[in-house]
Amino acid sequence: MSKNILGNKQKICMNCGFCCDNTLFEHVGIKKAENVADIFKKSLYMFEGNQYFRLPCPHFNGKCAIYNLKKPYICSYFKCKLLRRFIECEIDFNKAMNIIDNAKKLRAEIIELYKKLNNGKIATFGELVTYIREAKKNDSKEFKILKAKISLLNLLLIKYFESKKTFDGFLKPNQYD
Protein backbone atom coordinates (compact mmCIF):
# COMPACT_ATOMS: atom_id res chain seq x y z
CA MET A 1 0.00 0.00 0.00
CA SER A 2 1.46 3.37 -0.97
CA LYS A 3 2.26 5.99 1.66
CA ASN A 4 -0.35 8.28 0.10
CA ILE A 5 -3.11 5.68 0.45
CA LEU A 6 -1.98 4.81 4.00
CA GLY A 7 -1.96 8.48 5.06
CA ASN A 8 -5.31 9.15 3.45
CA LYS A 9 -6.73 5.98 5.01
CA GLN A 10 -5.85 7.40 8.42
CA LYS A 11 -7.37 10.77 7.48
CA ILE A 12 -10.61 9.07 6.45
CA CYS A 13 -10.80 7.16 9.75
CA MET A 14 -9.88 10.16 11.87
CA ASN A 15 -12.45 12.36 10.08
CA CYS A 16 -15.24 9.82 10.39
CA GLY A 17 -15.34 8.03 13.74
CA PHE A 18 -18.79 6.48 13.19
CA CYS A 19 -17.48 3.15 14.46
CA CYS A 20 -16.34 4.85 17.70
CA ASP A 21 -19.08 7.37 18.48
CA ASN A 22 -22.16 5.10 18.71
CA THR A 23 -23.44 5.98 15.23
CA LEU A 24 -22.89 2.48 13.84
CA PHE A 25 -23.24 0.28 16.90
CA GLU A 26 -23.69 0.37 20.66
CA HIS A 27 -20.87 -1.83 21.95
CA VAL A 28 -17.91 -3.90 20.82
CA GLY A 29 -16.59 -7.22 22.02
CA ILE A 30 -13.09 -7.58 23.42
CA LYS A 31 -11.02 -10.72 22.96
CA LYS A 32 -10.43 -12.67 26.17
CA ALA A 33 -6.65 -12.28 25.91
CA GLU A 34 -6.81 -8.49 25.60
CA ASN A 35 -5.90 -6.49 28.67
CA VAL A 36 -7.66 -3.17 28.17
CA ALA A 37 -9.35 -2.81 31.56
CA ASP A 38 -7.16 0.11 32.57
CA ILE A 39 -8.12 2.23 29.54
CA PHE A 40 -11.80 1.20 29.38
CA LYS A 41 -12.65 0.89 33.10
CA LYS A 42 -15.92 2.78 33.03
CA SER A 43 -17.32 1.30 29.83
CA LEU A 44 -16.49 -2.41 30.29
CA TYR A 45 -19.15 -4.97 31.08
CA MET A 46 -19.61 -8.73 30.95
CA PHE A 47 -22.47 -10.52 29.23
CA GLU A 48 -22.80 -14.29 28.85
CA GLY A 49 -19.11 -14.73 29.69
CA ASN A 50 -17.89 -12.22 27.11
CA GLN A 51 -16.38 -8.82 27.76
CA TYR A 52 -17.59 -5.72 25.92
CA PHE A 53 -17.10 -1.98 26.01
CA ARG A 54 -19.90 0.48 25.45
CA LEU A 55 -19.84 3.10 22.76
CA PRO A 56 -19.30 5.94 22.37
CA CYS A 57 -15.72 5.09 23.17
CA PRO A 58 -14.50 7.03 26.20
CA HIS A 59 -11.39 7.91 24.19
CA PHE A 60 -13.28 9.42 21.29
CA ASN A 61 -13.95 13.14 21.35
CA GLY A 62 -14.48 14.05 17.71
CA LYS A 63 -11.47 11.87 16.91
CA CYS A 64 -9.63 9.00 18.53
CA ALA A 65 -7.44 10.13 21.42
CA ILE A 66 -5.56 6.81 21.57
CA TYR A 67 -5.09 6.23 17.84
CA ASN A 68 -1.37 5.47 18.19
CA LEU A 69 -1.59 3.62 21.53
CA LYS A 70 -2.46 0.05 22.48
CA LYS A 71 -6.18 -0.40 22.10
CA PRO A 72 -8.59 -3.29 21.57
CA TYR A 73 -7.81 -5.37 18.50
CA ILE A 74 -11.13 -4.53 16.86
CA CYS A 75 -10.21 -0.83 16.83
CA SER A 76 -7.40 -1.54 14.36
CA TYR A 77 -9.02 -4.51 12.64
CA PHE A 78 -12.39 -3.03 11.68
CA LYS A 79 -12.58 -1.29 8.32
CA CYS A 80 -15.95 -0.03 7.16
CA LYS A 81 -17.16 -0.51 3.61
CA LEU A 82 -16.16 3.05 2.65
CA LEU A 83 -12.60 2.55 3.86
CA ARG A 84 -12.29 -0.83 2.14
CA ARG A 85 -13.56 0.70 -1.11
CA PHE A 86 -10.95 3.47 -0.79
CA ILE A 87 -8.13 0.97 -0.11
CA GLU A 88 -9.22 -1.06 -3.15
CA CYS A 89 -9.23 2.16 -5.27
CA GLU A 90 -12.96 1.88 -5.98
CA ILE A 91 -13.54 5.35 -4.55
CA ASP A 92 -11.20 8.32 -4.39
CA PHE A 93 -10.17 10.23 -1.27
CA ASN A 94 -12.23 13.36 -2.00
CA LYS A 95 -15.41 11.37 -2.62
CA ALA A 96 -14.86 9.38 0.58
CA MET A 97 -14.39 12.57 2.59
CA ASN A 98 -17.47 14.12 0.95
CA ILE A 99 -19.59 11.09 1.87
CA ILE A 100 -18.40 11.32 5.48
CA ASP A 101 -19.04 15.07 5.62
CA ASN A 102 -22.57 14.66 4.23
CA ALA A 103 -23.38 11.88 6.71
CA LYS A 104 -21.99 13.95 9.59
CA LYS A 105 -24.04 16.99 8.55
CA LEU A 106 -27.20 14.90 8.39
CA ARG A 107 -26.43 13.35 11.78
CA ALA A 108 -25.89 16.86 13.24
CA GLU A 109 -29.27 17.97 11.85
CA ILE A 110 -30.88 14.91 13.45
CA ILE A 111 -29.28 15.62 16.83
CA GLU A 112 -30.37 19.28 16.69
CA LEU A 113 -33.94 18.27 15.84
CA TYR A 114 -33.91 15.76 18.71
CA LYS A 115 -32.68 18.45 21.11
CA LYS A 116 -35.46 20.78 19.91
CA LEU A 117 -38.07 18.09 20.60
CA ASN A 118 -36.57 17.22 24.00
CA ASN A 119 -35.89 20.59 25.63
CA GLY A 120 -32.20 20.63 24.74
CA LYS A 121 -31.45 17.12 25.99
CA ILE A 122 -28.32 15.73 24.38
CA ALA A 123 -28.08 12.06 23.39
CA THR A 124 -25.74 9.80 21.49
CA PHE A 125 -26.98 8.75 18.10
CA GLY A 126 -27.74 5.27 19.42
CA GLU A 127 -29.80 6.70 22.29
CA LEU A 128 -31.63 8.91 19.83
CA VAL A 129 -32.55 5.95 17.62
CA THR A 130 -33.77 4.05 20.68
CA TYR A 131 -35.88 7.07 21.67
CA ILE A 132 -37.50 7.11 18.22
CA ARG A 133 -38.15 3.37 18.35
CA GLU A 134 -39.74 3.55 21.80
CA ALA A 135 -41.53 6.91 21.46
CA LYS A 136 -45.24 7.07 21.90
CA LYS A 137 -47.27 8.11 18.89
CA ASN A 138 -46.22 11.61 17.95
CA ASP A 139 -47.83 13.29 14.97
CA SER A 140 -45.87 16.53 15.15
CA LYS A 141 -44.20 17.75 11.97
CA GLU A 142 -40.79 17.88 13.69
CA PHE A 143 -41.06 14.28 14.88
CA LYS A 144 -41.98 13.09 11.39
CA ILE A 145 -39.03 15.01 9.93
CA LEU A 146 -36.74 13.51 12.59
CA LYS A 147 -37.87 9.99 11.69
CA ALA A 148 -37.42 10.68 7.97
CA LYS A 149 -33.91 12.07 8.48
CA ILE A 150 -32.95 9.07 10.62
CA SER A 151 -34.19 6.77 7.86
CA LEU A 152 -32.14 8.69 5.31
CA LEU A 153 -29.02 8.52 7.47
CA ASN A 154 -29.55 4.80 8.02
CA LEU A 155 -29.66 4.34 4.24
CA LEU A 156 -26.39 6.27 3.90
CA LEU A 157 -24.79 4.19 6.64
CA ILE A 158 -25.89 0.93 5.01
CA LYS A 159 -24.80 2.01 1.54
CA TYR A 160 -21.44 3.54 2.39
CA PHE A 161 -20.39 2.22 5.78
CA GLU A 162 -21.96 -1.13 6.66
CA SER A 163 -25.17 -2.96 7.25
CA LYS A 164 -26.43 -4.05 10.66
CA LYS A 165 -25.96 -7.67 9.58
CA THR A 166 -22.25 -7.07 8.98
CA PHE A 167 -21.86 -5.46 12.40
CA ASP A 168 -23.46 -8.37 14.22
CA GLY A 169 -20.25 -10.31 13.69
CA PHE A 170 -18.18 -7.56 15.29
CA LEU A 171 -20.33 -7.22 18.37
CA LYS A 172 -19.21 -10.48 19.95
CA PRO A 173 -15.62 -11.08 21.03
CA ASN A 174 -13.59 -13.74 19.25
CA GLN A 175 -15.77 -13.41 16.13
CA TYR A 176 -13.06 -11.51 14.31
CA ASP A 177 -10.04 -13.79 14.70
N, C-alpha and C positions, 0 to 999 in steps of 0.2 A: 504494500500500500504506500503510495507516495506521501511525502511529508505534507503536501498541500491538502490531500484528502484527509489525512490524520488530523491536521490542525483544524480543518473545517468541520470534521466529525465532532471534535470536542466543542467547537463553537455552536453547532446545532444542538448538542445535548445541553450545554450550559444555558443557551437561550430558551430552551423549551422547559424542561423540568416536570412535564406532565406525569411522568412515572414516579416522581418524588413528592408531588404536592397534593395528592389525593384526587387529582382529576381523572386518572385512569383506573386506579383501584384503591381499596381501603387499607390493605395490609399486605405484607410480604413475608414469606417463610424464610427462616434462617436454617442453614444446614446444622446438624447436630455438632459437628466438629468446629464450627465457628465460635470464636470467643469475642463477642461484640457487646457483652453485657455492660461494660464500662462506658461505651459511647451511646448506648440506646437504653439506659436504665429505665427511664420513665415511659418508654413506649413498648417495652417487651411484654409479652404475655404468652402463656401456654394454653394450647387447646388440643385435646386428644393426643397428648404426648409430643406434640410438635411445638416449636418455638416460632413466634412471629413478632414483627414490630409493626405498629400502627403508622399509617400515613395520615397527614403529611409527615415527612421525615423531620425529626427535631433538628437536623443539620441542614435543612433547606430553608433559605430565606430569600426567595427570588432566584437563587442559584445554589448549587451544592457548596457547602462550607468545608467539606472534607474530601473534595474531589481527588486530591493527590495523597490521601492518607488511607490506612487500612480501613476497609469498610466491608459490609457483607458481600459475599460473592455475587449475589444477584445484581448488586448495584453496578458492577462492571460487566457482568454477563449479558444483561438484558439490553436488547437493541430493538427499538420499535420499528414498525414497518417503514416509516419515513426514513429513518437512519439507514436501514438495510438497503432501501432503494437508492439512497445517496451513495453508499459504499459501492454498490453494484453499478454505479453510473447510469441509473435509470432516471434520475432526477438531478438537476444541478443545484448547487449551493443556494443561489438566490431564490429559486422556486421553493426549496425546502424552508428557508428562512421566512419567506412570504406566507407559506402555509401556516407555520408556527405563529407568526404575528397575527394573522387573521383569526386563528383559533383562540389566541390569547385575548384579542379584542372582544370577540364574541363572549368568551367566558367572563370578562370584566363587565360587559353589559348585563349579563345574567346575574352576577353578584350584586351589581348596583340595583337592579330591579328587585331582587330578593330583599335587599336592605330597605328599599322603599316600602315594600309590602310588610316588613317586619320591624318597623320602628328603628331602623338603623342597626339591627342585629347582624353581626358578621358571622359567616359560616364557611367551612371548607366547601369545596365543590361537592364532595361526597355527601356531606350533611345536607346541603341544599337539595340534592337529588332525592335523598331520603325524605326530606320535608315535602317535596312535591308528590312523591309516591304516597305518603301517609296523610296528606292534607285532606281535610273535609271538602265537600263540594264548594267550589268558589267560582262564581260566574263573573268575577270582575274582569275588566278588559286587561288590566296589568297582569293578573294571574294567567290568563290565556296566552298573553304575549310571552310571559316567562316560560310556560310549558313549551310553546312553539320554539323559542330560542334554545331551550335545553335539547329538544329533539334535533334541531339543526346542528348543534354542537356535537351531539352524540353521533350523528351521521358523519361529520368531519372526523371525529376520533376513530370511528370504525374504518372509514376510507383511507385515512392517511397515517393513523398511528397503530391501532390494533382493534380486534374485536374482543368482546367479553370472553368468548370461547377460548381465544388464544391465551388470555390472561389467567384463566382458571388453572392452567398448568404451572404458572409462576407463583400462585398463591400458597401452595403447599411446599414445605421444605423437601429437599432431596428429589424434587421432580425435575430439576434442571441440571442433573449431573452430566 
